[in-house]
Every structure is written in C-alpha cells, then in structure tokens.
Amino acid sequence: MSAPTWAQFALLAGLVLLLAPVMGRYMAAVFGGGHAPGDRVFLPLERVIYRLVGIDQDREQRWTRYAGSLLVFSFVSIVVLYAIQRLQGSLPFNPDHRAALNPFMSLNNAASFTTNTDWQSYVPESTVSIFTQTVGIVFQNFMSAATGLAVAVALIRGLARRKADTIGNFWVDITRAVTRILLPISFVLAIFFMSQGVIQNFHSQRSVAPVDRSLVAAKTDGQAAAKPTVPGGPVASQEAIKELGSNGGGYFNANSAHPFESPTGLTNFVQMLAAAIIAFGLPFTFGRLVGSRRQGYVLFGVMLVLWAVPMVGTTYFETHGNPRLTAAGADQKARATQGGGNLEGKEVRSGAAGAAMHGSDATSTSTGSVAGSHDSFTPLGGGIVMTNILTGEYGPGGVGSGLYGLLVMALVAVFIAGLMVGRTPGYLGKKIRAPDVKLATIYVLFVPFVVLTFAGITVLLSTATSAVANTGAHGFSEMLYSYASAGNNNGSAFPGITVTSHWYEITLTVAILMGRFLLIVPVLAIAGGSARKQPAPPTAGTFPTDGVLFGVLLVFVVVIVVSLTYLPALALGPIVEHLSL
C-alpha cells in the first residue's frame, strides 16, 4: 500500500472517530424522550404526521405490538412497491416508457428494498421509471433504514429500562428517524453530490454529440451512426440516502462505479464516510441511553476493529495486483505514471485502492454499494469482502442492524464468560436467562442455515449452475456470495452470475425476507424480556463488560462463530482459488 492510500485510510478512520460521537449524542437526544436539537422545527411537522395517520405519540407499545406494527408496515410496503412495479407502464414520470416488470422480479425487488437489502437483478437505467425510482424505491430507502434504526433503539430501551412493559412506539421512532436524521443529512449530501457532478433531473435519455464528431458522419450499412444517449434522473438524491441509509442499490447498473453516481475520488470518499457514520454513532447513543458511556466505547472499539482490519486486508491484496501477472513480468506497482494494483473491473478515477476500500466499507456496513466489480477482485480480496457479508450485522453493520446484531453477540459473549467462571451471566446488571440465550442462538444461527442450505441445493441443480459464468472455485464463490448478500441484507454481488431465473428470484426473495424479519422478531423479544427485569447489583463474580477485556472477548467470539460456521464454504471458494494461482 502506497503512502497516499494509507493517508486516505487514516483520514477516513479519523473522520469516523471525530464525527461518530457527535452523531451518537444527537441520536441519543432524538430518541431519549426529552428535548432534542431542532424541536422548534421538527415537532410541528411530526405532530402533523401523527395527526394525519392517527398516531398517539404518548402511547408506548409492548414488544409484541411493536413487532406487529413493524411487520404490518413492512408487508404493506412490499405490496405497494410490488404494485408500483407491476403498474409502471401506466404511471406518470415515465419519459422513457418503461414497461411493467414481471411478477417474480417485482416481488424480489419489493422484498429487497423493503428490507434494506437493495439487491438488484435487473439493469435499473433501462428497466425502471423515474416514478418507480423515486416514489417506490427511494421512499423505501428511507423507511427501511428508519425501521432498522427503530429496532436498535427499542433494544437499547429494553436493556436500559427496569420493570417496564413497553419499549417505545414504532410509529414515533420511524417518524423521528426520518424527519430528524435521515432526511436532513441526505439533503446536505445530495447538494454536495450535485456540486461534484452527480446528475439530478427528471429528463429522459437524451442524444448528445460525441466528443469525436467524426463519428456522427460514420456510415453503417448505408445508415448514419446514431448519436450516443445520456440517461437522466434524480440520481444525487437517491445516492445520498443510498449510502447514508446503508441501502446500496444504485440508480445505474454500475452503481458507484458509474461516473454519474460517483464522478470523483472525493465523492467516493464521502460515500464511504456516509455509509459508516450512523452505524458508528449508535454505540455512543447506546452508552448515553443506558447510562454508561464506557459500554458504548467498548462496542465502538469492536466495530472499529471489525471494520478497519478487513479494509486494510482488502486494499493490500488489490493494490498488490494479480500474482499471475507479476509472475509473467508485468509491473503492477503504483508509480507516478500508473495507478498500479489489480485494475480489472475498476474505474481509474477510483483506482485499485479506492475501489477496494469502498468495497470493504460497503460490505462491512451492509450497504452493498460498489465502486468496482467485486467479481474481479483477487481471490483473497474478494474473499474478504464476502467474509464481511458472512460476518453478518456485527460490526459495524447496517443502520440500526449493526448495533442490535452486536448487542446480541455481546449476550453470547457474556454467556460464554459466565460458563467459564461458573456464574450466572449478566449484561448491564441484568441476568441472562435461558430464553435470552435461545433467542440469541436463533439470531446467530438462522441466517447461516438459510445461506448454506440454499447455496448447497443450488450447486446440485444443473439449471442453476448453468447461470454461472465461471466454473470451479470462482463459480462457487459467485453462488455463495449471492445467497450471503441476500440473507445478510447486503445487496452487492459477484456479477458473473445471472439470477433472473425463477429459482434464483424465489430463493433469493425467501433468503431476503428471512434474513430481515426472522432476526428482528427475536431482537424485539429480547428487548421486551430485558425491559421487565430488575437489575441486580454487581458482585465479585460479575464479568465487567465496560473494559478492554470484554471488547477483546467480543471480537474473538464474533471471529470464532463466523469461522466455525463458514470456513468450510470459504475453503471451497476464495481460499482454494487463491491456492490454485
């Protein structure tokens, strides 16, 4: 890695360290129940929303009702987005006359964007209309992120409260998440992206004169060559919430590798920061709301390690290039006259380092945005971004989901610590009982079960394997990556696989829905059970969870659980591919 690459990484990490506490304090004020910055502006708006939809903002919900409200809202969202896609040809703001999507693709997309996965099995710029993008997809970009944030806040309340029956109000939480956090920051980001050249309009595709005007007069079979077309659309506004809300679905098929989505190295850098800032701010929110800032520092440190180490590893392998080309005598070192590294599938304005850092950041934060083709990464570089996804929502994870996933793993860690010292485990002064451990076990093991089951079945189906462009270990990696991305609600892909068949559309949809809702319900159940508990004073046998020792234990628990679960599958994919070079 060159000095500029290290400098970029240091600047990104430094800004995360600087901005995360500020974001955490602000979110703690927003969800803390007292006065918050901006009340004079936001409270009247929120009261109008509550009045229009019939919400009693002062009435809190038990965890069962909270979960029921979330599931009903998500179901209605899926139905509405499905209908928009099926009726696309008859709806307004369709200047390019996009036809309706087929039923299977519409269902897959509706489930994907409602669950914050944003998996796209189609070419957006030639498939969906401006109405579908803005009214359907961008709306869900906001609401899916707000839903994850609401669940995280509900779990924090459950851990912080004592002898309480409620964990908040779902409708109030998602409203405040959108009006006070996601919408204002996205507005600022959209203006910044427009200033850098990201397009923002409601135009259809337009013909433009090429730079080489001699092409206009070129003849092909007696016909003048057609002028190239340039797409239009409200890209900057979608790009902002795409990154901030850990969504990842792009306006264009090339995602952030497209110059209209990320035209400069600066936009690439800001997109990485935007994808990480809320996830890294939530540990500080947690520390303030539970009354122990040291607890938040520990979780932030764990997130930082699980984010930084893979980023350095991915960048190292991508900037050192393809070993086969090195063996053949090619010079892949970064110099004043060349970017160096593995440039296959990458944009030169980002380079190998920029694409690698973006890829690791997007998979660690469950954003799924890409600045280069992950399928073209080196075996170990691609293996690391795949492992980031397989690690799940533990660090830093998506908006909200990263924190609640890490808190579930913290319960597993204190349970293991309790077994080692022979005492009843506890967290934040509350004893961890058998129901808590069972719910945490469901959370930890369910997604690996879904991902590995679907991947294992798929490799046995000739109709499914025929959709894979590559054979051998890399082809297996493409299949495994697809189900890992769907089950862990990431959305990125190894694009050497065609997933438009009914088998992939259906199984990926099932993985997407299970990976979201069958994890949220156990989390809310843990929140409800914890809220009813009365904290017990610490004793000499209580394992402290606000120090470095617990942070180290938590990191190792995450690494060991993921390794034991997925190492055999990774050995058949990126590891054996690397060893065969």
C-alpha positions, 0 to 999 in steps of 0.5 A, spaced: 500 500 500 502 506 497 503 512 502 497 516 499 492 510 500 494 509 507 493 517 508 486 516 505 485 510 510 487 514 516 483 520 514 477 516 513 478 512 520 479 519 523 473 522 520 469 516 523 472 517 530 471 525 530 464 525 527 461 518 530 460 521 537 457 527 535 452 523 531 451 518 537 449 524 542 444 527 537 441 520 536 441 519 543 437 526 544 432 524 538 430 518 541 431 519 549 424 522 550 426 529 552 428 535 548 432 534 542 436 539 537 431 542 532 424 541 536 422 548 534 422 545 527 421 538 527 415 537 532 410 541 528 411 537 522 411 530 526 405 532 530 402 533 523 404 526 521 401 523 527 395 527 526 394 525 519 395 517 520 392 517 527 398 516 531 398 517 539 405 519 540 404 518 548 402 511 547 408 506 548 407 499 545 409 492 548 414 488 544 409 484 541 405 490 538 411 493 536 413 487 532 406 487 529 406 494 527 413 493 524 411 487 520 404 490 518 408 496 515 413 492 512 408 487 508 404 493 506 410 496 503 412 490 499 405 490 496 405 497 494 412 497 491 410 490 488 404 494 485 408 500 483 412 495 479 407 491 476 403 498 474 409 502 471 407 502 464 401 506 466 404 511 471 406 518 470 414 520 470 415 515 465 419 519 459 422 513 457 416 508 457 418 503 461 414 497 461 411 493 467 416 488 470 414 481 471 411 478 477 417 474 480 422 480 479 417 485 482 416 481 488 424 480 489 425 487 488 419 489 493 422 484 498 429 487 497 428 494 498 423 493 503 428 490 507 434 494 506 437 489 502 437 493 495 439 487 491 438 488 484 437 483 478 435 487 473 439 493 469 435 499 473 437 505 467 433 501 462 428 497 466 425 502 471 421 509 471 423 515 474 416 514 478 418 507 480 425 510 482 423 515 486 416 514 489 417 506 490 424 505 491 427 511 494 421 512 499 423 505 501 430 507 502 428 511 507 423 507 511 427 501 511 433 504 514 428 508 519 425 501 521 432 498 522 434 504 526 427 503 530 429 496 532 436 498 535 433 503 539 427 499 542 433 494 544 437 499 547 430 501 551 429 494 553 436 493 556 436 500 559 429 500 562 427 496 569 420 493 570 417 496 564 412 493 559 413 497 553 419 499 549 417 505 545 412 506 539 414 504 532 410 509 529 414 515 533 421 512 532 420 511 524 417 518 524 423 521 528 428 517 524 426 520 518 424 527 519 430 528 524 436 524 521 435 521 515 432 526 511 436 532 513 443 529 512 441 526 505 439 533 503 446 536 505 449 530 501 445 530 495 447 538 494 454 536 495 453 530 490 450 535 485 456 540 486 461 534 484 457 532 478 452 527 480 446 528 475 439 530 478 433 531 473 427 528 471 429 528 463 429 522 459 435 519 455 437 524 451 442 524 444 448 528 445 454 529 440 460 525 441 466 528 443 469 525 436 464 528 431 467 524 426 463 519 428 456 522 427 458 522 419 460 514 420 456 510 415 453 503 417 450 499 412 448 505 408 445 508 415 448 514 419 451 512 426 446 514 431 448 519 436 450 516 443 444 517 449 445 520 456 440 517 461 437 522 466 434 522 473 434 524 480 440 520 481 444 525 487 438 524 491 437 517 491 445 516 492 445 520 498 440 516 502 443 510 498 449 510 502 447 514 508 441 509 509 446 503 508 441 501 502 446 500 496 442 499 490 444 504 485 440 508 480 445 505 474 447 498 473 454 500 475 452 503 481 458 507 484 462 505 479 458 509 474 461 516 473 454 519 474 453 516 481 460 517 483 464 522 478 470 523 483 475 520 488 472 525 493 465 523 492 467 516 493 470 518 499 464 521 502 460 515 500 464 511 504 464 516 510 456 516 509 455 509 509 459 508 516 457 514 520 450 512 523 452 505 524 458 508 528 454 513 532 449 508 535 454 505 540 455 512 543 447 513 543 447 506 546 452 508 552 448 515 553 441 511 553 443 506 558 447 510 562 454 508 561 458 511 556 464 506 557 459 500 554 458 504 548 466 505 547 467 498 548 462 496 542 465 502 538 472 499 539 469 492 536 466 495 530 472 499 529 476 493 529 471 489 525 471 494 520 478 497 519 482 490 519 478 487 513 479 494 509 486 494 510 486 486 508 482 488 502 486 494 499 493 490 500 491 484 496 488 489 490 493 494 490 498 488 490 495 486 483 494 479 480 500 474 482 499 471 475 501 477 472 507 479 476 509 472 475 509 473 467 513 480 468 508 485 468 509 491 473 503 492 477 506 497 482 503 504 483 508 509 480 507 516 478 505 514 471 500 508 473 495 507 478 498 500 479 494 494 483 489 489 480 485 494 475 480 489 472 473 491 473 475 498 476 474 505 474 481 509 474 478 515 477 477 510 483 483 506 482 485 499 485 485 502 492 479 506 492 475 501 489 477 496 494 476 500 500 469 502 498 468 495 497 470 493 504 466 499 507 460 497 503 460 490 505 462 491 512 456 496 513 451 492 509 450 497 504 452 493 498 454 499 494 460 498 489 465 502 486 468 496 482 466 489 480 467 485 486 467 479 481 474 481 479 477 482 485 483 477 487 481 471 490 483 473 497 480 480 496 474 478 494 474 473 499 474 478 504 469 482 502 464 476 502 467 474 509 464 481 511 457 479 508 458 472 512 460 476 518 453 478 518 450 485 522 456 485 527 460 490 526 459 495 524 453 493 520 447 496 517 443 502 520 440 500 526 442 492 524 449 493 526 448 495 533 442 490 535 446 484 531 452 486 536 448 487 542 446 480 541 453 477 540 455 481 546 449 476 550 453 470 547 459 473 549 457 474 556 454 467 556 460 464 554 464 468 560 459 466 565 460 458 563 467 459 564 467 462 571 461 458 573 456 464 574 450 466 572 451 471 566 449 478 566 449 484 561 448 491 564 446 488 571 441 484 568 441 476 568 441 472 562 436 467 562 435 461 558 430 464 553 435 470 552 440 465 550 435 461 545 433 467 542 440 469 541 442 462 538 436 463 533 439 470 531 446 467 530 444 461 527 438 462 522 441 466 517 447 461 516 442 455 515 438 459 510 445 461 506 448 454 506 442 450 505 440 454 499 447 455 496 448 447 497 441 445 493 443 450 488 450 447 486 446 440 485 441 443 480 444 443 473 439 449 471 442 453 476 449 452 475 448 453 468 447 461 470 454 461 472 459 464 468 465 461 471 466 454 473 470 451 479 472 455 485 470 462 482 463 459 480 462 457 487 464 463 490 459 467 485 453 462 488 455 463 495 456 470 495 449 471 492 445 467 497 450 471 503 448 478 500 441 476 500 440 473 507 445 478 510 441 484 507 447 486 503 445 487 496 452 487 492 454 481 488 459 477 484 456 479 477 458 473 473 452 470 475 445 471 472 439 470 477 433 472 473 431 465 473 425 463 477 429 459 482 434 464 483 428 470 484 424 465 489 430 463 493 433 469 493 426 473 495 425 467 501 433 468 503 431 476 503 425 476 507 428 471 512 434 474 513 430 481 515 424 479 519 426 472 522 432 476 526 428 482 528 422 478 531 427 475 536 431 482 537 424 485 539 423 479 544 429 480 547 428 487 548 421 486 551 424 480 556 430 485 558 425 491 559 421 487 565 427 485 569 430 488 575 437 489 575 441 486 580 447 489 583 454 487 581 458 482 585 465 479 585 463 474 580 460 479 575 464 479 568 465 487 567 463 488 560 465 496 560 473 494 559 478 492 554 477 485 556 470 484 554 471 488 547 477 483 546 472 477 548 467 480 543 471 480 537 474 473 538 467 470 539 464 474 533 471 471 529 470 464 532 462 463 530 463 466 523 469 461 522 466 455 525 460 456 521 463 458 514 470 456 513 468 450 510 464 454 504 470 459 504 475 453 503 471 451 497 471 458 494 476 464 495 481 460 499 482 454 494 482 459 488 487 463 491 491 456 492 490 454 485 494 461 482 
